[in-house]
Amino acid sequence: MSTRPPSLPGQPQRSLLSLTIRAQMPIYRKAIGFSLVTSLLVLAPTLFMLEVYDRVVNSRSEATLISLLICLIGIYIVMEVIEMLRSRLLVQAGWRIDIALRERLHDATFLASLRHGASTLQSFNDLRTLREFMSSPAVTAVMDAPSSVIFLILVTIISPWLGLVALLGAVVQVLIGVSTERKTMPVLTEANQAAIHAQNYASGVLRNAQVIAAMGMRTSIYERWIARQRKFLTLQAIASDTAGSNSAVSKFIQTMQGSLILGLSCWLTLKGMLMGGGGMMIVASTLGGRVLSPLVQLIGQWRLVINARDAYHRLDNFLNILPPEQEHMALPAPQGRLSVEGVVAAAPGSNLPIIKGVSFALQPGETLMVIGPSAAGKTTLARLLMGIWPAASGKVRLDGADLHAWDKAELGPHLGYLPQTVELFDGTLAENIARFGDIDKEQVSKATELVGLTSMVQALPNGFETRIGEEGAILSGGQRQRVGLARAIYGDPNFVLLDEPNSSLDEAGEEALMNTLMSLKARKCTTIVITHRTSVLPAADKILLLRDGQVAAFGPRDEVLAALRQANAPRPVPAAPAPAAQAIGGAA
């Protein structure tokens, strides 16, 4: 896993993104060198024209014309080769940035999904924007800027007055650029945010397309999406109009400046203040136009610049907020001794506690059934026990080690987890059961047989090599749950947690689940089952009753069940008191 390189003592800590971009400076320097050569070679057509008028026309030499043409064609070929090399260098810089960051970005995105409960691909879109920006016309315009300074100096050497006009044009172009920045940056940034919100909303709609179609919600959902989309398009149109107007003014000034310099140089020639005649006039006009060319190109690409800058800041903040996980000391394989010590926890991004001071302990090989009403916090407890969510206070320890801080790549093979919503992935059945690692065919067959999937596998066209599609599309709900159960017990883990493992199972599936639980018990695997059904209670050693995020009861199965029966047993109704008249009469 990549980590942030240290800064020198006394220097501010630079971000990983900044250091990664700076690491490409050798490539940028080569590209700038190519840009300088290309910018100078651009003057070749002008020089060719001067030579044709001066040498060829006066001498009427065909040999001279052919020689000049050959030289010009050679220069054009060199220009194209250099331009191709520069383009490849910039593309290479973008790909190097992508390669340096993609693993770190994948880890950060995965961690954000775990912590905040929502996944987003915006960070990958931002990385793509930066990668493509590296070889964009905006970057090449910046690299051409040093040549503008050289052209300005040359024009000034020809005549200080011409240099002054070229400098004034450059200053006006800079002012246009500043105006474009101030007017378009806030609007375009807001438009980008609106586009992200519209895209995220559309992604959520597509994930729930079946529900929307079934209940006739499509029109209402479309109206909500189009409102977000309309806001984005309106803001983008405003920014584009402003940038387009400024770009048009910029091009007008560039075109006008060439003519102004040509006219001024002609006037200076007539006054005897410019030597060289018509040839020097043409050279001065060409150089004056080239002074503004990079600035005009950059202003025309300003929207791209703002998009790249916004992407940079979003990506930089994202990576800084989610620093890489620290490497942990390797620990021995757990035996399954679980200790939950006063755990308090809330959902990611919330301060409202769901789990409130839960404590209990299990010895290796014990089976615990967690029961309780809906919204009691059972699924939250499952995520804590798997180390997915951190605890606000308290600890969940496995064999004495903090389970949340344990390296998941090291601990994962020793754990089994079946979430309430079974998530399968596009791939073969064997790959899903084997957790997309090296496939142990014996272990796959063993897990499949234990959960009662053998007949289903035999009915598939390619057996274990059958691709099950996105989210196990070719499987029924009960089959997906059994495949998830087989994945949880694959590799003989020492600690297994099953969240509602029988919610989609039929009678045969319930029987296979009981066989699985008894098998786990036989090989001393610590097992926790969260369930609403009593059919799996015979496999339990202990029961934990959870109410409102707190432990209402915990202990051996039979003792907890007896206590619950006694608490729920109907109480005798006391006899009603005799009416006052009867009591009095009786007394009499």
N, C-alpha and C positions, 0 to 999 in steps of 0.2 A: 504494500500500500504506500502511495506517495505521501510524503510529508513536506511541510513548508521549510525551505532552506533557511538557515539562520542569516541574519544581517550582521554586518560588522559592528563592533562595539561603538556606541555613541550615535549610531545611525538609526532612523526609525525603521520599525519592522515592515518589510514590504510584503504584500500579499502574494499568494502563489500565482495568481493570474498575471500580476505585474511582472514577477520574476520570469515567468514562462515566456511572456512576450519579449522581455529584454534579452532573453537567451537567444533570440533569433537575430540579434544585431549584426552578426557577421553576414548573414544572408541579405539583410537590408542594405548594408554598406556596398556589397557587390551590386545589388540592384540599382543603388543610387549612382554608382560608377557607370553602369550601362546607360542610365538615364542621361548623364552628362554627355556621353559619347553620342547618343542618339539625337539629343537636342542640337549638338553642333553639326551633325550630319544633315539635319533638316535644312540647313542653309545651302546645301548642295544645289538644289534647283535654281536658286537665285544666282549663285555663282555661275552655273551653267548658262543661264540666260545672259549674264553680262559678257561671258566669254564668247558666246555666239554673236552678240551684237558687235563686240570689239574685234575679235579675231576673224571669225568665219565670214561675216558680212563684208568686212574690209578686204580680207585676203582672198575671198571666194575659194577657200581651200576645202575640198571635200574630205581630204584625209584628216584635217584638223577636226571637222565636224564629227567624223566617225570616231576619232579618238576620244573626243569629249563625250559622245554618247556612250561609248564603252565604259568610260570612267563613271559616268552617272549611273548606268545600270549596275555596275559593280557596287557603288555606294548604296543603291537601293537594296541590293541583296544583303549587304552587310547590315543595313538598318533592320531589315526583316529578321535576320538571324539574331541580332542583338535583342530586338523586341521579343522574340520567341524565348530567348534565354532568360530575359528579365521576367516574363510572365511565368515561366516554369519555376524560377526562384521564389516568386511571391506565392505561387500555389504551394510550393514545398514548405514555405514558412507557415502557411495556414494549416497544412496537414500536420506539421510538427507540433503546433499548438494543440490541435485536436488530439493527437496521440498522447501528448504529455498530460492532458487534463481528463480524458474520457473515463479512465478508471476511477480517478478521484471523484469525478462528477457522478458517475454511476453509484458509488458508495454513498455520496452525500444525498443523492435523490432517494436512494433506498432508505437511508436513515431518516430523512424527512418524512417519508411515507409512514414509517414505524412510529415516529414521535407525534406527528400531527394527524395521522389517520387519513390523509388525502394524498394521492399521487398526482404529480404534474410533470409534464414533459417540457415545460417552458425553458428550463435550464439547458436542455439539449438544443432547443431552437435558438437560444442565445449563443451557444457555442458555434452552431452552424452559421449564424449571422456574422460572428467574428471571423470565422474561417473564410467565408466568402468575401468579406470586406478586405482581407489582406491582399487580394489580387484584383480589387475593383479599380475603376478609373479614378476614384477619389484618392487612393493611395499613390497611384502613378502620377497624379497631378502634384501631390506633395513632393514626390521625388524629383519632379521636373522643376520645382521652385528654385533650386540653386542655379540652374541655367538661366532663369529670368534675371538674377542678379548679374550674371556675366554679360547678358545682352544689354542690360541697363548701363553697365560700365562702358561697353563698346559704343553704345549710342552717345553717351556723354563725351567719350573721347572724340567722336566725329564732330560733335558740336554740343557745348553745354546747354544751349537753348533746346535742342532736341531731347537731351537727357532730362531737362526740367519738365518738358511736356510728357515724356514717358513716365517720369516719377509721379507727376500729378495724376495721370491715368491709373497708376498702380495704387495710389492713395485712395482714389475714388472707389476702386474695386475692393479694397480692404474695408472701406466704410459700408459698401453694399453687403459685403460678407458679414460684418457685425450686425447690420440691420436685419439680414436674413436670419442670423442666429437668434436675435432677441425676439423677433416676431414669430418664428416658426418653432423654436425649441419647446416652449411650454405647450403649445397646441399639439405638436406632433408627439410629444411625450404622453400627453393625456390620451391622444388617439391610440398610441401603442398599448396603453393600459386597457383602454376600452376593447381593443382587439383581443387582448389576452382573456379578458372576462367573457367576451362573446365566444371565443374558442373553447374555453373551459366549460361554459354552459352547454355548448353544442356537444362536447364529449360526454357530459353527464346525460344528455338527452339520448344519445346513441346507446349508452350502456343500458338504458331502461326502455329501449324501443318497443319491446314486447308489451310491457305494461301500458305504455302510451297508446299503442295501436288498439289493444284490447278494450280499453275503457274510453275510447273516443276523445283523448286529450290532445290530439295532434294539433288542432287549430289553435288552442289556447297556448300550448307550448311554443308553437311557431311565432305567435304574436309577441311573446316574451323575448324570444331569440331575435326577432327582427328589430325590436326596439333597441336592444344592445348593439346589433349590427349597424343600425341607422346612426346611432351616436358615433360609432367608430368611423363610419364613412363620411359623416358630416365634418368631424374634426379633421380628418385626413384631407378632405377637399379644401378646407380653409387653409391648412398648411401648404398644400400643393399649389393653390392659387398664389399665395404670397411668395413662395419659393420660385414659382414659374415667372411671376412678374419681375422679381429681382434678377433672375437669370436672363430674361429678355433685355433688361436694362444693361446688364453686364456685357452681353454680346454686342449690344448697340455701341457701347463705349469702346469696346475693342475694335469694332469695325471703323468707327469714326476716328479713333486715334491713329490708325494706320494712314487714313487720308489726311488728317491734320499734320502728321509728321512729314508726309510726302509734300504737302503744300508748303509747310514751313521750310523744309529743306530746299525746295525750289526757290522760295523767296530769298533764303540765305545765299543761294548760288547766284541769283541775280544781283545781289548786293555785294558779291565778292567775298562773303563770309564763310563759304563752304567750298572746299576744294574737291575736285574729282568729277564734277559735272553730273550728268544724268545717272551714271553708274553708282556714285555715292548716294544720290537721292534714293535710288531703289533699295540699296543696302540698308540705309537708315530706316526707311519705311518698313522693310521686312523685319529688322531687329526690333523696332518699336512695337510691332504687332506681336512678336514672340514674347515680349516682356509680360504681356497680360494673359497669354494663353493658359498657363497653369491656374491662375486665379479664376479665370472665367470657367474653366473646367471644374474646379473645386466648388464654385458657387452653384453650378448646375447639378452637382452631385450632393448638395448639402443635406437633402433628406436622408440619403444613405449614410452620411456621416452621423447624423443625429440617431438614427436607428442603431448604428454600431456602438455609439457611445452609451445609449440606454442599455443595450445588451451587455456591454462591459460592466456597467455599474450593477445591474441586476445579478449577473453571474459572480462578480467579485463579492457582493454582499452575501449571496447564497453560500459561497464557499467559506466565507469568514464566519458566518453564523453557525455553520455545521463543520467544525474542524475535524480532521481525521481521527479515528479512534486510536488510542494508544495501544501499543503492543503489550500483551500481558505475559506473565510468566507461565510456562507450560505446566499444566496440572495433570495428575494421574486420572485415569478413567473413573467416573463416579460409580459408587456402589448403590446409590439410591436413597441415602439418608437425607430426608427433607426436613427443614426447620423454617417455619414462618414466624417471624418475631415482630409483633405489633405493627403490622403493615398498614399504612394509610396511603391511598392512591386515588387519583382523579384521571379523567380522560385527558389525552394530550390537548393542550391549549385551554384547559379549564382549571379553575381553582376549586370547583365544587367536588368534595370527596365522595367517591362511590364506595370504596373499601375503607372501613373505619376501625382501625385497631385490631385486625384479624391476627390470631396466633394459634398455631397448632404444629404438631410434629408427626412424622411418619418414619418408621424404621424400614430398612431395605426389605422388599418383598411384600409389604402391606398394600392392601387395596382399599382406597377411600372412595365412598360415594358422596358427592356434594349435591345436596338437594336444597330446594327453597323456592319461593314464589317468583314470578317474573319480576324483573328489575331489582332483584336482590343483590346483584353485583357478581353473579357467578362467572360470566364470560370475562369480566374485568379481572377477576381473581385468576382465571386461566391464563390470561396474557401476562400477569405478574409472575405466575409460577413457571412460565416458559421463558421468562426474561425478555419478553417483547416490549413491555412497558416498564419504565422505572417506577420505583416507589417514592412517594413524597417523603416518607419517613418509615423507619423500620427496615428489615432485611428479609430477603428470601434466600436461604442458604441450602446448597446441595453439597453434602459431605463437608460442611463447614465453610465452603467458599461462596462468595456473593454470586448468585446465579446470573444477575443482570450484567455484571462486569466480566463474566467468563467469556473468553473468545468463542464466538458462535461457530466458527469453522472447526474449532477443536472439540467443542461440546456437542455440536449438532448430531454426529453419528450415534451418540449415546442417549439421545432423546427421541421420543416419538410424540407427535402432536397431530390430533385430528380436530381442526377448528369446527365451529358450528356451521359455517358456510364452507363447504369443501371446494377448494380451488385446485383444478387440474390444468395441465398445460399442453399445448400442442406438441405432440411427440408420440412415440409408441407407448403401448401399455406397459411394457417392461421398463422403459425409461422413467415413466411416472412413478412406478412402484419403487424403483431403485434410486429415486431422488435425483435423477439425471447425473449420477456418478458412474463409476465403473460397475457394470451390471454383473452381479453374482447370480447366475441362473439358478443355482440351488436355493439361495435365499429367496429369490423371487418366487419360485415354485412353492417353497415352504409357506411364505406369507400368503400367497394366493389360496393355497389349499386350506389354511387355517381360517380364513375369513369366508370360505365357501364360494369362491369365484371360479373354481376349476371348470365347471360346466359352461360358464359364460365364456371363458377363454377358449375352450374347445369349439364353441359355436362361432367365434370370430373368424373372418376369412383368412387372416394371417397369424392367428394365435397371439402370442405376446408381442409380435412385431406389427400388429395392427395399429395404425395411427388413430388416435381417439379424437382429434380435432381440438379447436379452441375450447377450453373449459370442459373438456370431455363431452363434446356435443353429441357423439353417437351413443352415449350411455344414458340410461335412465337415472333418476335421482337416487334410487336405492343402490344401483351399480356404482355410481360415482362415490357414494358414501363407503361402500365396501372397498373400492380401490384406494380411497383415502385412508381407510383403516389398515389395509395391507401396507401402504407406504409408511404409516406410523410405526408398525411393528417390524419393518424390514431391517435386517442387520442385528436383531436381538438387542434392542436398546435396554438400558437399565432403569429408565424413568419414562413412563408413558402417561400422557394426559389426553383424554377423549372428551370432547365437549359435545353433548347430545349425539352420541354415536348411533343411536337407534331411532332418530327422528324420522327417517325415511325408509326404515327397514320393515319387511313383512315378517311373517312368522318364521320362515326359514332363515332370514337374516338375523332375527333375534337369537335363534338357536346358535348360529355361527358366531355371533358376538359373545354369547356365554362361553362357548368353547374357547374363543380367543382369550377371554378374561381368565379362565381357569388355567390355560396354558401359560399366560404371563405370571400367574400366581405360582405355578409349579416351578418355574425357573427363577423365582425370587426377584421378579421385576416390580419395582414400586409403581403402582398404577392409581391414577385418579380419574374417576368417571363423573362427569356432570350430567345429570339426567333428571327428567320429570317422570320417568316410568319406573315402576317397581319390579319389572321383570328381571333386572340384573342385580337386584339386592342380594340374592344368595351368594354372589361372588364377593361381597364386601366384607372386609374385616372391621372397618370403622365407617361412621357416618358423620358428616359435617352439615348441619342445618344453618343456612345463611339467610338472614332477614335484614333488609335495609342496610346491607353492607357490613353487618356485624355477625359474630358467631352466636347463634341462638342455642345451639347444642352441638357437642362434639364428644365422641367416645366410641366404645365398642358397639357394633351394629345392634345387637340384641338389647343392650341397655338403652340406647337412644330410641329405638323403636318402642320399647316398653314405656319410656317416659312420654313419648308422643301420644301413645294410646291412652295413657292415664290422663294426660292434659286434655285430650279430645273426648274423653268418655262423658256421656250425659250425666248430669248431676240430678239426684232425686229432688222433686219439686216439694217444698214444705206444705203441710196441710193448711188450708185457709182457716183463719180464726172464725169462731162462731159469731153470728150476728148479735148485736148488743141486746136485743129483746130476748133472744133465747138464753143468752148468758144470765141475764137478770132473772128470767123465769126459772131457769134451772136452779139459780141460787135460792130463789124463793122456795 
